[in-house]
Amino acid sequence: MERIHSVLSVSISEFKQNPSKVIEEANGEPVAVLNHNRPAFYTVSPEVMAQMAELYDEQQLAKHVQSRLKSVSRAVKVDLDDL
């Protein structure tokens, strides 16, 4: 059984009948759209999508920082006045 990552869910048939109604009734909460009782996709509000995109960007930046920190021992100390 797959885990559903939302409190609300709806069948794909019901979603296809009236997607606007499903989104409106969700009041901004994510909705799992199920096909044969398995998540086919999720609908999220633009605000939730923006939050998820920001979290993803932060995660990617954190990975980049971690990789840079591994090479800090090879750093060369430079005085700003010498630049």
Residue pairs with C-beta under 8 A, 6 or more apart in sequence:
2 38
2 39
4 32
4 34
4 39
5 30
5 32
5 39
5 42
6 29
6 30
6 31
6 32
6 42
7 29
7 30
8 26
8 29
8 30
8 31
8 32
9 31
9 32
9 33
9 34
9 39
10 22
10 31
10 32
10 33
10 34
11 33
11 34
11 35
12 33
12 34
12 35
12 40
14 22
15 22
15 33
15 43
19 43
22 31
22 43
23 31
23 43
23 45
26 43
26 45
28 45
28 47
28 48
29 45
30 42
30 43
30 44
30 48
31 42
31 43
31 44
32 39
32 42
33 39
33 40
33 41
33 42
33 43
34 40
44 52
